[in-house]
């Protein structure tokens, strides 16, 4: 018995072999090739899609786009690693027709075409609608924190900056004192003076950062990526400098229909804009929106309902509970005709004022609470119990009722929304952005979600079938969306 042997490295072959022979017909790169070649890159506003009369010849944006889609599909997104792939990976050589751009050119393409990359993601989703890979009837909404390209050392809070200034002032005082003592020693005085200048420069920087923090109302300032924010991460992971990435995932096959990179620390104000994007892509008149309690915002739900988007959102648990559960807020009955609230003890609480910050209507009855024998069961306040009602209370109640009436559908929300995050962040390792700024990180996110959708489409339809369907869709002018 002998080992399986390979070819001799110095063996000469008479028959020439083409690049096409090294890439099997059932290879994902053929789908990438067909899809990108079908796009109108000039209409999508890719840089260098239209050549100028003078200057050095650039790489075709189609070749660079193919390289990035392939990289994100195969867990390679660093420009240096992509450069290495062009020299050793036969699939990439076939895809780029042996082109070998350097890492700087590759990196610049992603930075220069961030908006166009979002449009490519949108185009693929519109194509998936035509191919019936996206149902558009129900979508799950959620957000996740993705680390920014900004370390904690480059994130300055008001407290840490004041502490830094205090330390610098003490060190400067010490060196000034040392400078007076070494007045006659030229060598030591020169060294001390140099250190003192460095500390003074650092103090000026810290004072400027503190000024920016005060202008921003006490918000932390990030010096590496100023658009990123210090955010609380889930699962007890504390705080880090992040972006909040919002997604809408279709129920039919779990494809990501829309996304948005934001600097918002929570999800409260993100639902209506995301839902509008999703509805537009799906070309649906009505749809269901599944979201968790983080999206329980009356104004946002009202906008969705007006647009024909039916929300399923459970109400969050109240932050303050009364001593007796009988006196919880839901047992206070609102009378719309008289615009008052009746408490479980039978007392009427009339309207007293409207809160300026959120337009909530407040209902209370000081005299009734003062003489109520059940006050100890109702509130710990020494004065009275107040009930607040959102101006969109009816929309919120309807969203909460839908979530309770369809528990199986709402349970599907977690399965849908968490899967893309798990794959992209944990499996593929894209838990931190490489670029800086919302626009450029949006381009990064577009590539990641495009790769996720492309992988799912391949798994559903198969490579050959998907390639043929893409060709037919574009040739039949179905891409005019």
N, C-alpha and C positions, 0 to 999 in steps of 0.2 A: 504493500500500500504506500502511496506517495501523496504529498501535499498538492493541493490545487495550485498551479503555477500561473503567473501572469506573463505579460509580454516583456521582452527585453527592451530596456530603455534606449539602447542605441540601434534598435532594429529599424530599418528603412522600409517604408511602405510604398508600393507602386501606385496604388489607387488613392487619389485625393479624396478627402472627406470634407463635406460642407458643414457649416455651423448648425444647420437645420437637423443634421443627423444626430447631433448630440442632445437635442431637446425632444423628448417624446411628445407625440401628438396630444396625450392626455396630461399636459403640464399646465399649471396655473399661470405661467408666464404668458401663455398664448391668450388667455382671457385679458390680462393686463394690456397686452399689445393691441388687441382688437378694440378694447374700450377707449384707450388713449388716442389711438389713430382715428377714432370716430368723432372726437371732440373738435370743436372749433375754438382753438386756443386763442386766436385773435379776439373773438367775441367775448371770451372769458377774461380778457385783459391780462394775459400772461406777458411778462417782460420778454422782449426779443421775439415775440410771436410774429412781429412784422419787422423785417430787416431794414436797416438804414442804408443809405447809399454809400456811406464811408465808415471807416473804423474796422477794428479786428472782427473776424467772423466769430459769432458766439455759438455755443452749443444749442441745438434745437430744444425748446422747452418741453417738447413731447418726450425726448430721450431722458431728460432730467426728471420729469414727472413719473415715467415708467420706473426709473431707478428708485425713487422714493416710495412709490406704492409697493414695489417688490420688497424694499427694505422693511417697511412697517409690517408687511404681511409675514415676514420671516424674522421678526424681532431684531432687526438691525436698523437703527435710526441715526447713529452717530455719523457725521460726514466723513470722518477718517476711516471708520469701518466700512462705509459704503464705497469709499475709494479703493480699499483693499479688495472688496468683492469684485470690482471691475477688472481686477488683474488675476483673480484666481477662480472665480465662479463662472462655470460654463453657461449657466442659465442667464446670468447678468450679461455676459459677453454676447449671447444671442439676442437678448432684449435690447441692448444698446449698439448692436452691430459693431462690436469691438472698440467702441469709444471708451476713453479713459480720462474723464475729467478729474481735476485735482480736488482735494477736500475743501478748499476755499470756494471754488466754483459751486460745488454741491451745497455747501452751507448757505451761500448767498441766494441760491435759487429758492430755498425754503423761506428765507427772510423777505425776499423781494416780492414773493407771490402769495402772501398769506391770504389776502382776500380772494384771489383766484382759486386757491385750494379749497376754500369753503364752497365756492360755486361748483367745483368738480364733485364734491361730496353731495351737493344738492342735485346735480345732474344725474348722478348714479341712483339716487333715491327716486327721482322722477321716472327713471328708466325701470326701477323695480316696481313702481306703481303700474306701469304699462305691462310689465311681465307678470303682474298679479302676485308678486312676492310680498307686497305690502297691502294689507286689507283696508286700513284707514278707518275702521269702525271703533276701535278702542286702543288707547295709548296709555302707557304708564309713565309717570313723571317722577324724577328724583334728581338729587344733586350729590356730588361727592367732592371732597377737598383733594386737590392735586398740588403737590409741593411746587413752589415757584423756584426759579433759579436765583435764590437769594437766601443765604445762610442766616441763622439766628444772630450771629455777630453783627450782621449788617442790618438788623432790625432794631430800631431804637425807640423805646418807650419813654414817656416823660420821667418816670421814676429812675430808670437806668441812666438816662442822659444827665439828670441832676446829680446822681451819684458819681458819674464820670467827671463832671465839672468840679465837684467837691474834691475828688482825688487829685485832679490836675492842679487845682489852686494850691493845695497843700504841697505838692511837689515843686511847683513854681516858687512858692515862698521859701522852701528849703534850699533851692538852688540860688535864689537871690541872696539869701543869707550866706551861703557858701561862697558866692562871688565876692561879697564884701570882705570875707575873711581871707580869701586868696588874692587880694588886690595886688600884692607885690610878686606873686608867682605867675608869670606870664603863661607858661605851658598849661597849668591847671585851670587858670582863668579862661583861657581860650576854649578848652574842652567843655567847661561848665557853661560858657556862653552859647556854644553850639547846641548843647542839650536843651538849654533854656529856650532857644529859638524854636526847636522842634516841639516842645511842650506848648509854647504860645500858639503855634500853628494848629495843634490838635485842639487847644481850647477854643480857638476861633471856629473850628469846624463843629465842635460840640454845641457852641452857642447858636450857630446857624441852624443846626438840627433842632434844638430846643425851640427856636423861633418858629420853625415850620410845624412842629408838633402843636404849639399854642394856636397857630393859625388854623390848623385842622381840627380844632376842638378837642385836643388831647389824644387824637389817634396816633398810633405808632407810625414812624417814618422808616421806609425801607430804602436804603441808599443804592443797592445793586439793581433792584427792580422796583422803581417808585410806584408802579401801578398795582403791585401785589399788596396783600393785607395780612396782618397777623390774625389767624382764625383758630377757633377751637375745633379740633378734630374729633371724630367719633371714636367709640370703643375705648374711651379713657386714655387716649394718646396725647392728651394735653394740647398745647398751642404750637403752631408752626406757621411760617410764612407760606401762604397758599393762594390758589384761585379756586373759586367755586364753579365747578363744571356741571351745567344742567343738561339733562337728556330727556328725550321722549322716545319710548320704545314701543313699536307696534306689536299688537297681541298675536297676529297671525303666525309670523315666523321669528319674532324677537329681533327684528332689524331696528337699528337706531334711526329714527325718522328725522330728528332735529337735535341740535345741541347748541349751547351758548356758554362761552367762558366769561364769568363775571367776577367782580371784586366784592360782591355782596357776602356778608358773613353768615347769612341765613337764607332760607328759601321763600320767605313770606311774600316778596314782591315779584316773583319770577314766573308764576303760573300762566298768566294771560298771554304774555308775549310768546312763550314757548308753545302754548296751545294753538295760538294763531298761526305760527310757522308750521306746525304739524298738520293743521287742517288744510292749509294752503297746498302743502306738498301732496297730501292724500287726495286733494280735489274732492273733498267730502262736504256735503251740506250740513250734516250733523255728526257728532262723534262723542264717545265717552272718554272722560279724563280721570284716571286713577292716580291719586296722590296721597301721601301720608299727612299727618297732623301739622308738619312743618309748613304746609301750604294753606293752612286754615286762615285765610284772609278774606274778609267780606268783599272788599272792593275788587280784588282779583277774581273771586268766584263770580261776582256780578257781571264783570266784563266777559267772562267765559260764557255765562248763560245767555247774554245778549248776542253772542256770536254763534250760538247753536252748539256750544260745547257743554255737555252735561257732566258736572263734577261729582266724583265719589270721594269724599274726604271726611274721615271721622273727626269729631270734635276732640280737642285735647282735654286732658283731665284738668280740672280747675287747680290753680296754684294754691288757693286757700279754701279749706273745707270748714264748714260750721261744726260746732261741738256735736250736734245731732244731725245725722244724715237726712232726717225728714225735712230739714230746712236748707237742703242744697238748692242751687240756683234753678234747676229744672223744675222744681216744685212751685216756683213763683209763676203764677199764671198771668199772661199779658192780655189786656182787654183793648183791642184796637179801636173800638168805637169811642171809649172814654179816655184812651191814651193813658192808662194807668196799669199798675201791677198789683195783683192780690197775693199776699203772702200766705203760707200754710196756716197761720193763726187767724186768717180771715180779715186782716187789716188791708186797706187800700193804700198803695204807695203812688202818689201822683208824680207827674213829670216836674222836675225842679230846675234842671239846667242841662247844657250840652258841653261836653269836654272839647276844648279847642284843638287838642293834639290829634284826635281821631274822630271827632264828630259823634261820639257815643252819647246817647241820651241817658240821663241819670234819673232814677226814680227813688224817692225816699219819703218817709213820714216821721219826722222827729218826735212829735207828740205821741203818736201811736207806739213807737218803739220805747219811749220813755216809760210808759205805763203798761207795757205788755208783760204779762206774767211768764211768757215763754222766751223772753229775750236771752236768757242764759244759754238756751239750746240753739239759738239762732246766730248770735255773734259775740265775739269777745270785746267788741268796741264798747266804750263807755257811753257813747252818744246814740248812734243809730246804725241801721243796716241799709246799705245802698245797693241798688240793682242797676247794672249798666246794660244797655241794648245797642247793638250795632245798627247803623242805618240799613245794613244789608242782612239783617237777622233772618229774614225769610229765605234768602239764597243759601245762607250757611246751614240753616235747619234742613233745607232740602238736600244739600250735599251730604250732610251727616246721615240723613234718613236713607239715602241711596246706598251708602257704604254699609249700613246695618242690614238693609233688605237684601243685599247681594254679597254675603260674606265670601262666597267662593270666588266671585269675580274680583273682589278686593284683595283676596289672598294671592291672586295671580299677579297683582301689582309688584310684590316683592320678588317673585320669580323672574319677572320680565326686567325690571329696572336694575336689579343687582347683578345680573349675569354679564352685561357688557363691562361694568366696572370691574368685576372679578377677573374677567379674561384680560382686559387691557392693563390693569394695574398690577394684579398679582401674578397672572400666568405669563403675560408678555413682558412685564417689568417696566411699564411706562408710568411709574408712580410719581415722576417728577418731570417738569418741563425743562427742555434744553434752551428754549428761547426766552426772551423777556418782553413784557408788555402784553396787553390783552390781544392786540391785533395779531402779533406773531404767534402767541400761544394758541390762538384760535386756528391758525394754519396748521400747527402741530396736531391739535385735537382733530381737525378735519381729516388728516392723513390716518390717524389712529382709528377713528370711527369708520372711515372708508374701507380700511383694511379689514375691520371686523365684519362689516356688511358684505364685503366681497367674499370673505371666507365662508360666511353663512350661505350666500347665494350659490357658491360652488358646491357646498355640501348638499344643498337642496336640489339643484338642477343638474349638476355634473358639469365638467369643464367644456366638453364639446357642445352640449346642448346650450349652455349659457353663452358661449362664444357665438354660435349661430344665431341665437335670439338677439344678442346685442347688434350683430351685423344687420339683421332684418329690421330691427326697430329703427336704427339710424337711417338705413337706406330707404325706409318707407316714410321718412320725415316725421316720425313720431317723437323726435327729440326736440321739436320746436316748443319747449316749455320754459 
